[in-house]
Amino acid sequence: MAVVGPLSRIARLGSNINRWIFSRNSQSRGIASCIDPAYGLTDEQKEFQKVAFDFAANEMAPHMAEWDQKEIFPVETMRKAAQLGFGGIYVQPDVGGSGLSRLDTSIIFEALSTGCVSTTAYISIHNMCAWMIDTFGNKEQREKFCPDLCTMEKFASYCLTEPGSGSDAASLLTSAQRKGDHYILNGSKAFISGGGDTDVYVVMCRTGGKGPKGISCLVVEKGTSGLSFGKKERKVGWNSQPTRAVIFEDCAVPVANRLGEEGQGFTIAMRGLNGGRINIASCSLGAAHASVLLAKDHMLVRKQFGETLANNQFLQFKLAEMATKLVASRLLVREAAKALQENRPDAVSLCSMAKLFVTDECFNICNQALQMHGGYGYLKDYAVQQFVRDIRVHQILEGTNEVMRMIISRNLLSES
């Protein structure tokens, strides 16, 4: 593939271009006001949004490409993020959390994702696990696990998907038979983010009969006898977080590590995923926001047919469509976050709508930004290709977008 042209400034900067593009000082850095993510926020929200944007620009963006190419799990960087309160954003303060709202959380994840989607996505999963223990755990469990998770001294993984049960999560087969004061786990989990490198595994397993009511939730600690891991998966994106199968072979887990009651596991899993869907949509927002700015910047410097791409009306209109879809996506995510925080009747459907619409549209935005870069967009010197690769999986995980359509349509058709 022949790629010619000047643009050496942008080409050589690669993902480090984020250092100056993604600063929250929008007036000095040229962020177009119509897509400013600070609009509509309180002064307090603008402050921690700025902290997240600055962390993304200074601690994540300069390393984004290297983490991807060398498949580095950036433990120390994430612990720095935890020092800012990002290890347990919506965990209660009495066990070390920040005690922020779902909307606050979305704002933070969107900002962090401009620096590295893959790393932010893992942080979002870790936060979901910490919240599940905080919300459904008893006093002893909360005090045992949450403080170390909030500081990211220890890391967590969410274990629901199995080789034979993806979208049909209620059909999972991993079994947990009670023997005295332990459960004996047998089975395996697939596609587990952080698997093998993390310390705490929030595991959905079958303690009863078929269907969702037979599922319970256990916290399995690394080093437990009978816990092992598969090979590290080779992935298109999300390369700054390892993904492995998690395997249980006569793995003895204390009954004291069960969250909630027997049979409550599926409810816990779905409650966690409602927030997880907002979180992953927020990560998509960050990638799309970054890609719009990268496309805009490219249009201002790239010349074809004697003038910059910014003078091409077709590309002007494409950029306008991208910006419009970005803002519409952001509004939907933030409304869903508020609905979940307020426990509104429409919360589950709105979370599903946000996950469906935003991950689809934000992928399209990033893909269009790559197209607008031409051949340059296909080079790993350019951050836009990594945003495309990293957010493609967002349409699959936390419930596929086909399942989101099922949830939304069922809600509509069940109304009298």
HUMOGI-V73381 format. One record per residue. SS is DSSP state (H for helix, E for strand, C for the rest). BURIAL is + if it has 24 or more other ideal C-beta (glycine too) atoms within 12 Angstrom, else -. Layout:
BEGIN
ss: <SS:SS>
burial: <BURIAL:BURIAL>
END
This chain:
BEGIN
ss: <C:C:C:C:C:C:C:H:H:H:H:H:H:H:H:H:H:H:H:H:H:C:C:C:C:H:H:H:H:C:C:C:H:H:H:C:C:C:C:C:C:C:H:H:H:H:H:H:H:H:H:H:H:H:H:H:H:H:H:H:H:H:H:H:H:H:H:H:H:H:C:C:C:C:H:H:H:H:H:H:H:H:H:C:C:C:C:C:C:C:C:C:H:H:H:C:C:C:C:C:C:H:H:H:H:H:H:H:H:H:H:H:H:C:C:C:H:H:H:H:H:H:H:H:H:H:H:H:H:H:H:H:H:H:H:H:C:C:H:H:H:H:H:H:H:H:H:H:H:H:C:C:C:C:C:E:E:E:E:C:C:E:C:C:E:C:C:C:H:H:H:C:C:C:E:E:E:E:E:C:C:E:E:E:E:E:E:E:E:E:E:E:E:C:C:C:C:C:C:E:E:E:E:E:E:E:C:C:C:C:C:H:H:H:E:E:E:E:E:E:E:C:C:C:C:C:E:E:E:C:C:C:C:C:C:C:C:C:C:C:C:C:E:E:E:E:E:E:E:E:E:E:E:E:H:H:H:E:E:C:C:C:C:C:H:H:H:H:H:H:H:H:H:H:H:H:H:H:H:H:H:H:H:H:H:H:H:H:H:H:H:H:H:H:H:H:H:H:H:H:H:C:E:E:C:C:E:E:H:H:H:C:H:H:H:H:H:H:H:H:H:H:H:H:H:H:H:H:H:H:H:H:H:H:H:H:H:H:H:H:H:C:C:C:C:C:H:H:H:H:H:H:H:H:H:H:H:H:H:H:H:H:H:H:H:H:H:H:H:H:H:H:C:H:H:H:H:H:C:C:C:C:H:H:H:H:H:H:H:H:H:H:H:H:H:C:C:C:C:C:H:H:H:H:H:H:H:H:H:H:H:H:H:H:C:C>
burial: <-:-:-:-:-:-:+:-:-:+:+:-:+:+:+:+:+:+:+:+:+:+:+:+:-:+:-:-:-:-:+:+:-:-:+:+:+:+:-:-:+:-:-:-:+:+:-:+:+:+:+:+:+:+:+:+:+:+:+:+:+:+:+:+:+:+:+:+:-:-:-:+:+:+:+:-:+:+:+:+:+:+:-:+:+:+:+:+:+:+:+:+:-:-:+:+:+:+:-:+:+:+:+:+:+:+:+:+:+:+:+:+:+:+:+:+:+:+:+:+:+:+:+:+:+:+:+:+:+:+:+:+:+:+:+:+:+:-:-:-:+:+:-:+:+:+:+:+:+:+:+:+:+:+:+:+:+:+:+:+:+:+:-:-:+:-:-:-:+:+:-:+:+:+:+:+:+:-:-:-:-:-:+:+:+:-:+:+:+:+:+:+:+:+:+:+:+:+:+:+:+:+:+:+:+:+:+:-:-:-:-:+:-:+:+:+:+:+:+:+:+:+:-:+:-:+:+:+:+:-:-:-:+:-:+:-:+:+:+:+:+:+:+:+:+:+:+:+:-:-:+:+:+:+:+:-:+:+:+:+:-:+:+:+:+:+:+:+:+:+:+:+:+:+:+:+:+:+:+:+:+:+:+:+:+:+:+:+:+:+:+:+:+:+:+:+:+:+:+:+:+:+:-:-:-:-:-:-:+:-:-:-:-:-:+:-:-:+:+:-:-:+:+:-:+:+:+:+:+:+:+:+:+:+:+:+:+:+:+:+:+:-:-:-:-:-:+:+:+:+:+:+:+:+:+:+:+:+:+:+:+:+:+:+:+:+:+:+:+:+:+:+:+:+:-:+:+:-:+:-:+:+:+:+:+:+:+:+:+:+:+:+:+:+:+:+:+:+:+:+:+:-:+:+:-:-:+:+:-:-:-:-:-:-:-:->
END
